[in-house]
Amino acid sequence: MSSLRLTGADILGPNGLHRDPLSFDDGVITDDPVGREIDLVGYIVLPGIVDLHGDGFERHLAPRRGAMKQMAEGLVAVEAELAANGITTAVLAQFVSWEGGVRGLEFADQVFQAIRDTARQLVTDLRAQLRLETHMLDIYRDVPALVDEWAVGYVVFNDHLPHDRLAQGKHPPRMVGQALKAGRSPEAHFAFLQEMHARTPEVPAALDILCKELAGKGVTMGSHDDATAETRSAWRARGVRIAEFPETQVAAEAARDAGDHVVLGSPNVVRGGSHKGNASAIDLISFGLCDAIASDYHYPSPRRAALMLQQTGLRNWTEAWHLVSSGPADVLGLTDRGTLTPGKRADIVILDAQTNQVAATLVKGRFSYLSGDIANRFFGP
């Protein structure tokens, strides 16, 4: 099925929905009316969703502690969920954190190797993101080599240490459960957290060195949960030009004013606010402070967020879908996808116009998902 001509559907172009046919050949959208004609009356044809940050895959790779030994099989399940939600390019955000367990270095090594070795066998374009806790100073010297070994092209920096509690000498919430996941006694885990907290003054200089080396390798870098303009400025000085999920409007404005990319979480949009009490993604989008919406922890949410923005009139079709397609593609420097224009990849999601549910997903013209009556349109009853 290398050449098809889709007709009768509402197709999203640069200027909104239209009814002109869409043709693709050998995985690329073309101007020429090539291929077998497929009648898609009653459907909406949109660019495939580019998800540039999601950790919803964790439940597939580790459904129970120690239960999943075959990472490749887990990634097949991940792809199935991604495809069912119209995601054609997915960045899997894997922690390397003091939290241990599925966010520890040993597990991360397995995940990154599996993505590197398995992704090429799948239809969906799977990519890896390393989420590195800033206070894990002892592994900094190994990170550049690990990035090469794992074929990771995107690194994001987090700091989730409960500094306020540690500064008071108090145990953070849920510490016993964290300790068990990390394979430490509660006492050893608390001591480990205190040691990292005590080394806070060392972190900025160490980050300067690490970011310079990663930038030299061409690695894309982002910061997570920026709260102040000063924090964003410090990251920018290191070449970290993506602000993921800024916690405040001030931080988002600082990023936008300096030309940095702002990425927001789609669950925040769908919920109508942050579950942690941070800045509302809807407010930030209203103020023009958003370049892309990511799944964060819930793969159905990018589609739902874009549809919500369109249906409420906050953004038109082109503007709303841009935030989950061409917007994130631009952030990642992926110039070959994100719009349904000639020369671009045939990365396509097809929605039922009545329900807005995903009926089919194609990546470079190949099906990654197909469900329900639409199958008869392509293959006959």
C-alpha positions in Angstrom: 0.0 0.0 0.0 2.8 2.4 -1.0 0.5 4.8 -3.0 -2.9 6.1 -1.9 -5.2 9.0 -2.7 -7.5 10.0 0.2 -10.7 11.7 -0.9 -13.9 13.0 0.7 -12.4 13.7 4.1 -11.8 16.9 5.9 -8.1 17.3 5.6 -6.1 19.7 7.7 -3.8 22.0 5.6 -1.8 25.1 6.5 -5.0 27.2 6.2 -7.5 24.9 7.9 -9.7 22.0 6.9 -10.3 21.4 3.2 -11.8 18.7 1.0 -9.0 18.5 -1.6 -7.6 14.9 -2.1 -4.4 14.0 -0.3 -2.0 11.7 -2.1 1.2 9.9 -0.9 3.6 7.7 -2.5 6.4 5.6 -1.0 5.8 7.2 2.4 5.9 10.8 1.2 3.1 13.3 0.5 3.0 14.3 -3.1 1.3 16.9 -5.3 0.5 14.3 -8.0 -2.8 12.4 -7.8 -1.2 9.0 -7.4 -2.4 5.7 -6.1 -5.6 3.9 -5.4 -8.5 6.2 -4.3 -9.8 5.7 -0.8 -13.2 7.3 0.0 -12.9 8.8 3.5 -16.2 10.8 3.7 -17.0 11.1 7.4 -13.4 11.3 8.6 -10.9 14.0 9.5 -7.3 13.6 8.2 -4.6 15.3 10.3 -0.8 15.3 10.6 0.5 12.6 13.0 1.1 13.6 16.6 4.7 14.3 17.5 5.0 13.6 21.3 8.3 15.1 22.5 8.0 14.1 26.1 6.2 11.1 27.7 6.8 8.6 30.4 3.5 6.7 30.1 5.5 3.8 28.7 6.7 2.9 32.2 3.7 0.7 33.0 4.3 -1.4 29.9 8.0 -2.0 30.7 7.5 -2.7 34.4 3.9 -3.6 35.1 5.0 -5.1 38.4 8.3 -5.0 40.2 10.6 -7.4 38.5 7.8 -8.8 36.2 9.0 -7.6 32.8 12.2 -9.1 31.6 11.7 -8.7 27.9 12.0 -5.0 27.2 11.5 -5.5 23.4 8.0 -7.0 24.1 7.2 -4.1 26.4 8.1 -1.6 23.6 5.7 -3.4 21.2 3.0 -2.8 23.7 4.1 0.9 24.1 3.9 1.3 20.3 0.4 -0.1 20.3 -0.8 2.5 22.8 1.0 5.3 21.0 -0.5 4.3 17.6 -4.0 4.0 19.1 -3.7 7.6 20.2 -2.5 9.0 16.8 1.1 9.4 17.9 3.5 8.8 15.0 6.7 10.1 16.6 7.3 9.5 20.3 10.1 10.6 22.6 10.2 8.2 25.6 11.4 10.1 28.6 13.4 7.8 30.9 14.6 8.9 34.3 18.1 8.4 35.7 17.2 9.4 39.3 18.0 8.8 42.9 14.5 7.4 43.1 15.8 4.1 41.9 13.6 1.2 40.7 12.2 2.0 37.2 14.0 5.4 37.5 17.3 4.1 38.5 20.5 3.8 36.3 20.3 0.0 36.0 16.8 0.0 34.7 17.5 3.0 32.5 20.3 1.2 30.8 18.0 -1.6 29.9 15.4 0.8 28.6 17.8 2.8 26.4 19.4 -0.3 25.0 16.0 -1.7 24.1 14.9 1.5 22.4 18.1 1.7 20.5 17.9 -2.0 19.3 14.1 -2.3 18.9 12.9 1.0 17.5 14.0 0.3 14.0 11.8 -2.8 13.9 8.7 -0.8 14.8 6.5 1.4 12.6 6.2 4.3 15.0 9.3 6.5 15.3 10.5 5.9 18.9 13.2 8.2 20.3 14.9 8.3 23.7 15.1 11.2 26.1 17.4 11.0 29.2 15.8 12.8 32.2 18.8 13.4 34.5 18.5 14.4 38.1 20.8 17.4 38.6 22.2 16.3 42.0 23.5 12.9 40.8 26.9 14.4 40.5 28.8 11.1 40.8 27.6 9.9 37.4 28.2 13.2 35.5 31.6 12.0 34.2 29.8 8.9 32.7 26.9 10.7 31.0 28.5 11.8 27.7 29.7 8.2 27.1 26.3 6.8 28.1 24.5 9.2 25.7 26.7 7.9 22.9 26.2 4.2 23.9 22.4 4.6 24.2 22.1 6.8 21.1 20.2 9.4 23.1 19.8 12.8 21.3 17.8 14.6 23.9 18.6 15.3 27.6 16.4 17.0 30.1 17.5 18.1 33.5 15.3 17.8 36.6 15.7 18.5 40.3 13.1 16.7 42.3 14.9 16.6 45.6 12.7 17.7 48.5 15.2 20.5 49.5 12.9 22.2 52.0 12.3 19.1 54.0 16.0 18.0 53.8 17.2 21.5 54.9 15.0 21.0 58.0 16.4 17.6 58.6 12.9 16.1 58.1 12.0 12.9 56.2 10.2 13.7 52.9 6.8 12.2 52.2 6.6 8.6 51.0 10.3 8.2 51.8 9.9 4.5 53.0 8.3 3.5 49.7 11.0 5.3 47.7 13.7 3.6 49.7 12.3 0.2 49.1 12.0 0.9 45.3 15.7 2.0 45.4 16.8 -1.1 47.2 17.9 0.9 50.3 16.9 0.9 53.9 15.0 4.1 54.9 17.9 5.2 56.9 20.4 4.8 54.1 18.0 6.4 51.6 17.6 9.5 53.9 21.3 9.8 54.3 21.7 9.6 50.5 19.2 12.4 50.0 20.9 14.5 52.6 24.3 14.0 51.0 23.0 15.1 47.6 21.3 18.1 49.1 24.5 19.1 50.9 26.3 19.2 47.6 23.9 21.7 46.0 26.6 24.4 45.8 28.6 22.1 43.5 25.8 21.6 41.0 25.9 24.8 38.8 29.6 24.5 37.9 29.2 20.7 37.2 26.2 21.4 35.0 28.2 24.1 33.1 30.8 21.4 32.2 28.4 18.7 31.4 26.1 20.8 29.2 29.1 22.1 27.3 30.2 18.6 26.5 26.7 17.5 25.5 26.2 20.6 23.3 29.5 19.7 21.5 27.9 16.3 20.7 24.8 18.1 19.2 22.5 16.9 22.0 19.2 18.7 22.3 18.8 19.9 25.9 15.9 21.0 28.1 15.1 22.0 31.6 12.1 20.8 33.6 9.8 22.7 35.9 11.5 26.1 35.7 10.0 28.4 38.3 11.8 31.8 37.8 13.2 33.9 35.0 16.6 33.6 36.7 16.5 29.8 36.5 15.6 29.9 32.8 18.4 32.4 32.2 20.9 30.1 33.8 19.8 27.1 31.7 19.9 29.2 28.6 23.5 30.3 29.3 24.4 26.5 29.2 22.8 26.0 25.8 19.6 24.5 27.3 17.0 26.1 25.1 13.8 24.0 25.8 11.7 24.8 28.9 9.6 21.8 29.7 6.5 22.4 31.8 7.5 25.8 33.3 5.8 26.1 36.7 5.0 29.9 36.4 4.0 32.4 33.8 7.1 34.4 34.6 9.4 31.5 33.7 7.4 30.9 30.5 7.6 34.5 29.5 11.4 34.6 30.1 11.7 31.6 27.8 9.6 33.1 25.1 11.2 36.5 25.3 14.7 35.0 24.8 13.5 32.7 21.9 13.6 29.5 23.9 11.0 26.8 23.3 8.2 26.2 25.8 6.6 22.8 26.1 3.5 22.2 28.2 1.7 19.1 29.4 -1.4 18.0 27.7 -3.0 16.6 30.9 -2.7 20.1 32.3 -4.8 21.4 29.3 -7.4 18.6 29.6 -7.8 19.0 33.3 -8.0 22.8 33.0 -5.1 23.2 35.4 -2.0 21.7 36.9 -2.5 18.8 39.4 0.4 20.4 41.4 -1.0 23.9 41.5 1.4 25.3 38.9 0.6 27.6 36.1 -2.4 26.7 34.0 -1.4 25.4 30.5 -4.6 26.9 29.1 -3.6 30.3 30.5 -0.1 30.1 29.1 -1.5 29.0 25.6 -3.9 31.9 25.7 -1.0 34.3 26.3 0.9 32.8 23.4 3.5 31.1 25.7 3.5 27.6 24.2 5.3 26.0 21.3 4.3 22.4 21.8 2.1 20.2 23.9 3.4 16.8 25.1 1.7 13.7 26.6 3.6 14.0 29.9 2.2 10.8 31.5 -1.0 10.2 29.5 -0.9 9.3 25.8 -4.5 10.1 24.9 -4.2 13.6 26.1 -2.4 15.4 23.2 -5.3 14.6 20.8 -7.8 15.5 23.5 -6.0 18.8 24.3 -5.8 19.9 20.7 -9.5 19.1 20.2 -10.4 20.9 23.4 -8.5 24.0 22.2 -10.3 23.9 18.9 -13.8 23.2 20.2 -13.7 25.9 22.8 -12.5 28.5 20.2 -9.2 29.2 22.0 -7.4 28.1 18.8 -8.6 27.3 15.3 -7.9 23.9 13.8 -4.5 24.7 12.3 -3.3 26.5 15.5 -4.6 23.8 17.8 -3.2 20.9 15.9 0.1 22.7 15.3 0.8 22.4 19.1 0.8 18.6 18.8 2.3 18.2 15.3 4.4 20.8 13.5 5.2 22.6 16.8 6.9 19.7 18.5 8.5 18.7 15.2 10.1 22.2 15.0 11.3 22.0 18.6 13.1 18.7 17.8 14.4 20.0 14.5 12.4 17.3 12.6 11.8 19.3 9.3 10.4 16.2 7.5 7.1 15.9 9.3 4.3 17.8 11.1 2.2 19.0 8.2 0.3 17.4 5.3 2.2 19.2 2.6 4.1 17.8 -0.4 7.5 16.5 0.4 6.7 15.7 4.0 6.5 12.2 5.5 3.0 10.6 5.2 2.6 10.6 9.0 -1.2 10.7 9.4 -3.9 10.3 12.0 -7.5 9.8 10.8 -10.3 10.6 13.2 -13.9 9.6 13.0 -15.7 13.0 12.5 -18.6 12.0 14.7 -16.6 10.8 17.7 -13.2 12.3 17.2 -11.8 8.9 18.1 -8.7 7.6 16.3 -9.7 5.3 13.4 -6.3 4.9 11.8 -2.7 6.0 12.2 0.0 5.8 9.5 3.7 6.4 9.7 5.5 7.1 6.4 2.4 5.6 4.7 2.4 2.4 6.8 -0.4 1.5 9.2 0.5 1.4 12.8 -3.1 1.3 13.9 -6.4 0.5 12.1 -9.7 -0.1 13.9 -13.4 -0.4 13.1 -15.4 0.4 10.0 -12.6 2.4 8.3 -10.8 -0.8 7.5 -13.5 -1.5 4.9 -12.6 1.8 3.2 -9.1 0.6 2.6 -9.6 -3.2 2.1 -13.2 -3.7 1.2 -16.0 -5.4 3.3 
